[in-house]
Amino acid sequence: MRRQLLTLIVFLLVFAVLVVPVAAQDTAFSIRTIPLENTAAYDLRVAPDGRTAAVFTGQTSLVLLGAPVIEYQVDPSLLPIRMIDLETGAEIARMTDATDYISDVAFSPDGTLLASYHRNGEIYLWDTVSGELQQRLTVVTGQGKMAFLPDGKTLVTYLADSMVGQFLVWDIETGYMTAVWRTEYSNFGELLLSRSPGNFDYRYATFALSPDGGWMATATPNGELTLWDTSTLVQSIVQSRGEEMSELMQFNIRSMAFSPDSQTLIYYDALREQTVFWDIASHAPALTFSGGSHFFGVSPDMRSLVWATRQEVWFARSDQPDSVAKVLDFEANLLVGAPSVTFTPDGSSVIVGGFGTRDEVDNLIYVITFE
């Protein structure tokens, strides 16, 4: 099933520490690596407390491994989810009861539950300490994405391969769907679903929920970014879709994040090659930063921005937008998928992960700590 990828030989059997001075920012970093044994490719999500991470073979790593989207044989070795202690590097739990590949995972706000969305239309809810299965929901088959609302009992899901974007809201205690969030249409016939690229106006490349649950941000593959009031479902346009053919179907906005106080939306626009800090109250940019990438993290105090490309990791401060510094280069023979970049709650460290290499080669999680 797996195709041959670039070779990476990991010599480190214990944590390796590298201190990188960054004179431009008058800042130094220490970089600690956590080896993941026998992990050819992986996706990663960090728990809300920043102390543990879920490592799994998700949609990105399945692409790196050459797994087909349809008509495939499941490789059982790719199904377990591993909980990694980011301080010690130890595996503290393993989730093993699933039968199909994972599209997405999401931690509950208190970090006690991990939800995993599987292609066969099931959501599993796991205890993050014991690794035991707590509940299973029957949902919609396909490649789903999801996020918890702040009550920890409500899960919002989006079916990524649907022709028309809509969000299904689930009560995880009862297992029932309680609401559908979608754009209203007077009739189905008005949707230009057979006409490309206009049919991409009805789908979403990414979405994000604010920490207080009051806002949802969505971005279409054609570049329209919309802010939803989750109580009324009233939508307001943050950024309009592209108008030129060269601007359409670019998936130029692929990830977004809200500030801890839910007052700022941060996103990267690949067409404009800029990171935008959008102030929700004024409905205008508070800061536009030249540079960045789809794979970024913002510190809780909103002062630091870290982003990863498929070759490097970079650092900048929001009060010094013209001065950036490289934090590290990935191994030259490492094939990197879509890396994840996550700040710890205290802003002292950034967790970077999500890579693919050749079969039976250890992979790495990077823990970057600000000195």
C-alpha positions in Angstrom: 0.0 0.0 0.0 2.8 2.4 0.8 4.8 4.1 -1.8 8.5 4.7 -1.5 9.3 8.1 0.0 12.5 9.9 0.8 14.9 8.2 3.2 15.5 9.4 6.8 17.8 7.7 9.2 17.3 8.8 12.8 20.4 8.3 14.9 18.9 9.7 18.1 17.5 7.1 20.5 17.0 9.7 23.2 16.0 13.3 23.2 18.4 15.6 21.3 18.7 19.2 22.4 19.9 22.0 20.1 20.0 25.6 21.1 19.6 28.0 18.2 20.4 31.7 18.8 18.3 34.2 16.9 20.0 37.6 16.9 17.4 39.3 14.8 14.7 38.8 17.4 17.2 38.9 20.4 15.7 35.5 21.3 17.2 32.0 21.7 15.4 28.7 21.4 16.1 25.2 22.6 14.8 22.4 20.4 14.0 19.0 21.8 13.0 16.1 19.6 10.8 13.2 20.6 11.3 10.1 18.4 8.3 8.1 17.4 9.3 4.5 16.9 8.2 2.7 13.7 6.1 5.7 12.5 6.5 6.3 8.8 4.0 9.2 8.7 1.7 10.8 11.2 -0.7 13.7 12.0 -0.6 15.4 15.4 -3.0 17.3 17.7 -1.9 18.8 21.0 -4.1 18.7 24.0 -5.4 22.0 25.5 -3.0 21.8 28.4 0.0 21.5 26.1 1.3 18.5 27.9 0.2 15.6 25.7 -0.3 15.0 22.0 -2.4 12.6 20.0 -0.4 11.0 17.2 -2.4 9.2 14.5 -2.4 8.3 10.8 -4.8 10.8 9.5 -5.8 12.3 6.1 -2.5 14.0 5.5 -0.3 11.0 6.4 -2.5 8.6 4.4 -1.8 10.7 1.3 1.9 10.6 2.0 1.7 6.8 2.3 -0.1 6.5 -1.0 -3.4 5.2 0.5 -6.3 5.3 -1.9 -9.4 7.4 -1.0 -11.8 4.7 -2.1 -11.8 0.9 -2.5 -8.9 0.3 -0.1 -7.8 -2.5 2.3 -7.4 -1.2 5.8 -3.9 -1.7 7.3 -4.6 -2.4 11.0 -1.2 -1.1 12.0 -2.2 2.4 10.9 -5.3 2.6 13.1 -4.2 3.1 16.7 -4.0 6.6 18.2 -1.0 7.1 20.5 -1.1 9.6 23.4 2.4 11.0 23.9 3.6 12.8 27.0 5.4 15.8 25.6 7.7 16.2 28.7 9.0 12.7 28.8 8.3 11.5 25.3 6.6 8.4 26.7 3.5 6.8 25.2 0.9 7.0 28.0 -2.1 5.5 26.2 -3.1 3.8 22.9 -6.6 3.7 21.4 -7.0 0.5 19.4 -10.7 -0.4 18.8 -11.4 1.5 15.6 -11.9 -0.4 12.3 -11.4 2.3 9.7 -9.0 5.2 8.9 -9.2 8.6 10.7 -10.2 11.8 9.0 -9.8 14.1 12.0 -9.4 14.1 15.8 -10.4 16.8 18.4 -9.8 17.2 22.1 -12.5 18.3 24.4 -11.8 21.7 26.0 -10.8 20.1 29.3 -8.6 17.5 27.5 -10.3 14.5 29.1 -11.9 13.3 25.9 -10.5 12.7 22.4 -13.0 12.4 19.5 -11.9 10.6 16.3 -13.9 10.8 13.1 -13.6 7.7 10.9 -14.3 7.3 7.2 -16.9 4.6 7.8 -19.2 7.1 9.5 -18.3 6.6 13.1 -17.0 9.0 15.8 -15.2 7.4 18.7 -14.9 9.2 22.1 -11.8 8.1 24.0 -10.6 8.7 27.6 -7.3 10.4 27.1 -5.7 9.0 30.2 -6.7 5.3 30.0 -7.2 5.1 26.2 -10.5 3.4 26.8 -13.4 3.8 24.4 -16.2 5.8 26.1 -18.8 6.1 23.4 -19.4 5.6 19.7 -21.6 7.8 17.5 -23.0 6.9 14.1 -22.6 9.9 11.9 -22.0 10.4 8.1 -19.6 8.4 6.0 -16.7 10.2 4.4 -13.9 12.5 5.4 -15.1 14.5 8.3 -13.6 17.4 10.2 -14.8 18.4 13.7 -14.3 20.7 16.7 -15.8 20.9 20.2 -17.8 23.8 21.5 -16.7 25.1 24.9 -19.2 23.1 26.9 -17.3 19.9 26.0 -20.6 18.2 25.3 -21.3 19.5 21.8 -19.4 18.5 18.7 -19.6 20.3 15.4 -18.7 18.2 12.4 -18.3 19.0 8.7 -18.2 16.4 5.9 -15.3 17.5 3.7 -16.4 15.6 0.6 -20.0 16.9 0.5 -21.1 18.9 -2.5 -22.9 21.5 -0.3 -21.2 22.5 3.0 -23.2 22.1 6.2 -22.2 21.6 9.8 -23.9 18.9 11.9 -24.1 19.6 15.6 -24.0 16.5 18.0 -24.8 16.0 21.6 -22.1 13.5 22.6 -24.0 12.5 25.8 -27.1 11.4 24.0 -25.6 10.6 20.6 -28.2 12.7 18.9 -27.8 15.4 16.2 -29.3 18.6 17.6 -28.8 21.2 14.8 -27.7 21.8 11.3 -25.7 25.0 10.6 -25.8 25.9 6.9 -26.5 28.7 4.5 -30.2 29.0 3.6 -31.2 28.6 -0.1 -34.7 29.2 -1.5 -34.4 26.1 -3.7 -31.8 23.4 -4.5 -32.0 24.3 -8.2 -30.4 27.7 -7.6 -27.1 26.0 -6.6 -24.6 26.0 -9.6 -23.2 22.6 -8.6 -22.4 21.5 -12.1 -20.4 24.6 -13.0 -16.8 24.8 -12.0 -15.3 26.8 -10.3 -18.6 28.3 -9.1 -19.5 25.0 -7.4 -16.6 25.5 -5.0 -18.5 28.4 -3.5 -20.7 26.0 -1.6 -17.9 24.0 0.1 -15.4 24.8 2.8 -11.7 24.2 2.8 -11.5 24.9 6.5 -13.4 26.1 9.6 -12.6 27.2 13.1 -14.7 27.8 16.3 -13.9 30.6 18.7 -13.0 29.6 22.3 -16.2 31.1 23.6 -18.3 29.3 21.0 -19.8 32.5 19.7 -18.2 32.5 16.3 -17.4 30.1 13.5 -15.1 31.1 10.6 -15.3 29.3 7.3 -13.3 29.6 4.1 -14.3 28.3 0.7 -11.8 26.8 -1.9 -12.5 30.0 -3.9 -11.1 32.2 -1.1 -14.3 33.6 0.5 -13.8 33.9 4.3 -17.0 34.2 6.3 -17.7 34.8 10.0 -20.8 33.1 11.5 -22.7 34.1 14.6 -23.3 30.6 16.0 -26.4 31.7 18.0 -28.2 33.3 15.0 -26.2 31.8 12.0 -26.0 35.3 10.6 -23.0 35.5 8.3 -20.7 38.4 7.5 -17.9 38.4 4.9 -14.4 38.9 6.1 -12.8 38.4 2.7 -14.6 38.1 -0.7 -13.9 35.3 -3.1 -11.4 35.7 -5.9 -12.7 37.3 -9.1 -10.0 36.2 -11.6 -9.8 32.7 -12.8 -6.3 32.5 -11.5 -7.6 33.2 -8.0 -10.3 30.5 -8.0 -10.0 27.0 -6.7 -6.6 27.9 -5.1 -7.6 26.8 -1.5 -5.6 29.9 -0.5 -7.0 29.9 3.0 -6.5 26.5 4.6 -6.3 27.2 8.3 -7.5 29.7 10.8 -7.3 30.4 14.5 -9.0 32.6 17.1 -7.4 34.5 19.8 -8.0 33.2 23.4 -10.5 36.1 24.0 -12.3 35.3 20.7 -12.0 38.9 19.5 -9.4 38.3 16.8 -9.4 35.9 13.8 -6.0 35.0 12.4 -5.5 33.4 9.0 -2.9 33.1 6.2 -3.8 33.9 2.6 -1.5 32.2 0.2 -2.5 34.3 -2.8 -1.6 37.5 -1.1 1.2 35.9 0.9 0.2 37.5 4.1 -1.0 36.6 7.6 -4.0 38.7 8.8 -5.1 39.5 12.3 -8.8 40.4 11.8 -10.5 42.4 14.6 -14.0 41.1 14.9 -15.5 44.2 16.7 -14.3 46.7 14.1 -14.6 44.2 11.2 -11.2 45.3 9.9 -7.6 44.0 9.9 -5.8 45.0 13.1 -2.5 43.8 11.6 -1.4 42.5 8.2 1.9 40.6 8.3 3.8 39.9 5.0 4.7 36.2 5.1 3.7 33.1 7.0 2.2 29.8 5.8 -0.9 27.7 6.2 0.8 25.9 9.1 1.0 28.5 11.8 0.5 29.1 15.5 0.0 32.3 17.5 1.1 32.7 21.1 -1.7 33.2 23.7 -0.6 36.9 24.2 -0.8 37.4 20.4 2.8 38.7 20.4 4.6 35.8 18.7 3.9 34.0 15.4 5.5 30.7 14.4 4.9 29.0 11.1 6.2 26.0 9.3 6.8 25.3 5.6 7.7 21.8 4.3 11.4 22.7 4.8 11.7 25.1 7.7 10.2 26.7 10.8 10.1 30.5 11.2 9.5 32.9 14.1 8.3 36.6 14.2 6.9 39.0 16.7 3.7 40.9 15.9 5.3 44.2 17.0 8.3 43.5 14.7 6.5 42.3 11.5 9.5 43.2 9.3 12.0 41.0 11.2 11.7 37.2 11.0 14.1 34.5 12.0 14.5 30.9 11.0 14.1 28.5 13.9 15.1 25.2 12.3 15.6 23.3 9.0 14.0 19.9 8.7 16.2 17.1 7.8 17.2 17.4 4.1 16.0 13.9 3.3 12.7 14.2 5.2 9.5 14.4 3.2 7.2 16.6 5.2 3.5 16.6 4.9 1.2 19.3 6.4 3.0 20.2 9.7 1.1 21.3 12.7 2.2 24.2 14.9 0.8 24.6 18.4 1.7 27.0 21.2 1.5 25.7 24.8 -1.0 27.7 26.9 1.7 29.6 28.7 3.3 30.6 25.4 6.7 29.2 26.4 6.9 26.4 23.8 5.7 25.5 20.4 5.0 21.9 19.4 5.7 21.1 15.7 4.9 17.8 14.1 3.2 15.9 11.3 5.7 14.3 8.9 6.2 11.4 6.5 9.3 9.3 5.8 10.1 5.9 4.5 8.7 2.7 6.0 10.0 1.6 9.4 11.9 4.8 10.1 11.4 6.7 13.4 9.8 10.1 13.1 10.1 13.2 15.3 8.0 15.6 17.3 9.8 19.0 17.8 9.4 20.9 21.1 10.7 24.4 20.6 11.1 26.3 23.9 11.8 30.0 24.1 14.8 30.8 26.3 
